[in-house]
Amino acid sequence: MSRIEVIPYEESTGRLREIYDHLIKSRGKLADVHTIQSLRPESIVKHIDLYMEIMFSKSELSRAEREMMAVVVSSANQCEYCQLHHAQALNHYWKNDAKVNQLRADFEDVELTPRERTLCSFANLLTVAPEAYKDDKYLNALKINGLSDSAILDASLVVSYFNFVNRMVLSLGLAVNEEEMKGYNY
């Protein structure tokens, strides 16, 4: 249950209703992470724009790699809501429930390519100890594994975005809603 007031779809009007209707049409349903922002409707629009840019725009990082990093960040932050949502999205690509669940538990124990492992390590360390990146050796590990500066920027954006969203979700009290987990357009 949310710790702040939320305007449900049925009570929405005006611009908020327009935004809700657009989300339902484009994504298949309305997510709690969007309705939690109902008191600031335009923040929902800006949030979606940022999400779409970071997670769906052209990048050297695959969609699966971005979802994988989202799961690692959300696991490090103990954000079950985002873990489950993005584990489901990742499994759309991996099609391996056991592997996705293991990633949530401990990415170090998952069979990954060297590139995937490096991206997971980057996501985890940047989340739990961002000050470590004062040392070039951590970014160099990404370069050694074939990531260009553009891909490193994209990885940093993914990690930063999910740290932002995890903090919003955790602080405002979003809980996992099993019904919400079904019916998204991937």
C-alpha positions as CSV (number, residue, x, y, z in Angstrom):
1,M,0.0,0.0,0.0
2,S,1.3,3.4,-0.9
3,R,2.5,5.8,1.8
4,I,1.1,8.8,-0.2
5,E,-2.2,9.7,-1.8
6,V,-2.7,8.1,-5.2
7,I,-5.4,9.0,-7.7
8,P,-6.8,5.8,-9.2
9,Y,-7.8,5.5,-12.8
10,E,-11.5,5.6,-11.9
11,E,-11.1,9.0,-10.1
12,S,-8.7,10.5,-12.7
13,T,-9.8,13.5,-14.8
14,G,-8.3,15.9,-17.3
15,R,-4.7,15.6,-18.1
16,L,-4.1,12.8,-15.6
17,R,-6.8,10.7,-17.4
18,E,-5.2,11.5,-20.7
19,I,-1.9,10.2,-19.5
20,Y,-3.4,7.1,-17.9
21,D,-5.3,6.3,-21.1
22,H,-2.1,6.8,-23.2
23,L,-0.2,4.4,-20.9
24,I,-2.9,1.8,-21.1
25,K,-3.0,2.0,-24.9
26,S,0.8,1.9,-25.3
27,R,1.8,-0.5,-22.5
28,G,-1.2,-2.6,-22.2
29,K,-2.0,-1.5,-18.6
30,L,-1.2,1.1,-16.0
31,A,1.7,0.4,-13.6
32,D,1.7,1.3,-9.9
33,V,5.1,3.1,-10.5
34,H,3.2,5.5,-12.7
35,T,0.1,5.9,-10.5
36,I,2.3,6.7,-7.5
37,Q,3.1,9.9,-9.3
38,S,-0.5,10.9,-9.9
39,L,-0.3,14.0,-7.8
40,R,2.3,15.3,-10.4
41,P,0.9,14.1,-13.8
42,E,3.6,15.7,-15.9
43,S,6.2,13.8,-13.9
44,I,4.7,10.6,-15.3
45,V,5.2,11.8,-18.8
46,K,8.8,12.9,-18.1
47,H,9.4,9.6,-16.3
48,I,8.1,7.6,-19.3
49,D,10.2,9.7,-21.7
50,L,13.3,9.0,-19.7
51,Y,12.6,5.3,-19.4
52,M,11.9,4.9,-23.1
53,E,15.1,6.8,-24.0
54,I,17.3,4.7,-21.6
55,M,15.7,1.3,-22.1
56,F,14.5,1.3,-25.7
57,S,16.5,3.7,-27.8
58,K,19.2,2.5,-30.2
59,S,22.2,1.3,-28.2
60,E,25.2,-1.0,-28.4
61,L,23.6,-2.6,-25.3
62,S,20.9,-5.1,-26.1
63,R,17.4,-4.9,-24.5
64,A,18.3,-8.0,-22.5
65,E,21.5,-6.5,-21.2
66,R,19.7,-3.4,-20.1
67,E,17.0,-5.5,-18.3
68,M,19.7,-7.7,-16.8
69,M,21.4,-4.6,-15.3
70,A,18.0,-3.3,-14.0
71,V,17.5,-6.6,-12.1
72,V,21.0,-6.4,-10.7
73,V,20.6,-2.8,-9.5
74,S,17.1,-3.6,-8.1
75,S,18.4,-6.7,-6.3
76,A,21.3,-4.7,-4.8
77,N,18.8,-2.1,-3.5
78,Q,16.4,-4.8,-2.3
79,C,13.6,-3.3,-4.4
80,E,11.3,-6.3,-5.0
81,Y,8.8,-4.3,-7.1
82,C,11.5,-3.5,-9.7
83,Q,13.2,-6.8,-9.5
84,L,10.0,-8.7,-10.3
85,H,9.0,-6.3,-13.1
86,H,12.3,-6.3,-14.8
87,A,13.0,-10.0,-14.2
88,Q,9.8,-10.7,-16.1
89,A,10.9,-8.4,-18.9
90,L,14.4,-10.1,-18.9
91,N,12.8,-13.5,-19.1
92,H,11.0,-12.3,-22.2
93,Y,14.5,-12.5,-23.8
94,W,16.3,-15.2,-21.8
95,K,13.3,-17.6,-21.6
96,N,14.9,-19.2,-18.5
97,D,13.1,-18.7,-15.2
98,A,15.8,-20.5,-13.2
99,K,18.6,-18.3,-14.7
100,V,16.6,-15.1,-14.1
101,N,15.8,-16.1,-10.5
102,Q,19.5,-16.9,-9.9
103,L,20.4,-13.5,-11.2
104,R,18.1,-11.9,-8.7
105,A,19.6,-14.0,-5.9
106,D,23.3,-13.5,-6.8
107,F,24.6,-12.6,-10.3
108,E,28.0,-14.0,-9.4
109,D,26.5,-17.6,-9.5
110,V,24.9,-17.2,-12.9
111,E,26.4,-18.5,-16.1
112,L,27.0,-15.3,-18.1
113,T,29.2,-14.2,-21.0
114,P,32.3,-12.2,-20.0
115,R,30.5,-9.1,-21.3
116,E,27.3,-9.8,-19.3
117,R,29.3,-10.5,-16.1
118,T,31.2,-7.2,-16.6
119,L,27.9,-5.3,-17.0
120,C,26.5,-7.0,-13.9
121,S,29.6,-6.2,-11.9
122,F,29.4,-2.6,-13.1
123,A,25.7,-2.3,-12.2
124,N,26.3,-3.8,-8.7
125,L,29.4,-1.8,-7.8
126,L,28.0,1.5,-9.1
127,T,24.9,0.9,-7.0
128,V,26.6,-0.1,-3.7
129,A,29.9,1.8,-3.9
130,P,29.7,4.6,-6.5
131,E,32.8,6.2,-5.1
132,A,34.8,3.2,-6.4
133,Y,34.5,4.7,-9.9
134,K,37.0,7.3,-9.0
135,D,39.5,4.6,-9.9
136,D,39.8,4.1,-13.7
137,K,40.4,0.3,-13.4
138,Y,36.6,-0.3,-13.1
139,L,35.7,1.5,-16.3
140,N,38.7,-0.1,-18.0
141,A,37.2,-3.5,-17.2
142,L,34.2,-2.5,-19.4
143,K,36.5,-1.4,-22.2
144,I,38.6,-4.6,-22.0
145,N,35.3,-6.5,-22.6
146,G,34.6,-4.6,-25.8
147,L,32.3,-1.8,-24.6
148,S,32.7,1.5,-26.3
149,D,32.4,4.8,-24.5
150,S,28.9,5.1,-25.9
151,A,28.0,1.7,-24.5
152,I,29.5,2.7,-21.1
153,L,27.5,5.8,-21.0
154,D,24.3,3.8,-21.8
155,A,25.2,1.3,-19.0
156,S,25.7,4.2,-16.6
157,L,22.3,5.7,-17.6
158,V,20.6,2.3,-17.0
159,V,22.2,2.0,-13.5
160,S,21.5,5.6,-12.6
161,Y,17.9,5.4,-13.8
162,F,17.1,2.2,-11.7
163,N,18.7,3.7,-8.6
164,F,16.4,6.6,-9.0
165,V,13.3,4.5,-9.5
166,N,14.2,2.0,-6.8
167,R,14.4,4.9,-4.3
168,M,11.0,6.3,-5.4
169,V,9.4,2.9,-5.1
170,L,11.0,2.0,-1.8
171,S,10.4,5.4,-0.1
172,L,6.7,5.7,-1.3
173,G,5.8,2.2,-0.3
174,L,5.0,0.4,-3.6
175,A,4.4,-3.2,-3.0
176,V,4.3,-6.0,-5.5
177,N,0.8,-6.5,-6.9
178,E,0.5,-9.9,-8.6
179,E,-2.3,-8.6,-10.9
180,E,-0.1,-5.8,-12.0
181,M,2.6,-8.2,-13.1
182,K,0.4,-9.6,-16.0
183,G,-0.4,-8.2,-19.4
184,Y,2.4,-5.8,-20.3
185,N,3.3,-5.2,-23.9
186,Y,6.9,-6.1,-24.5
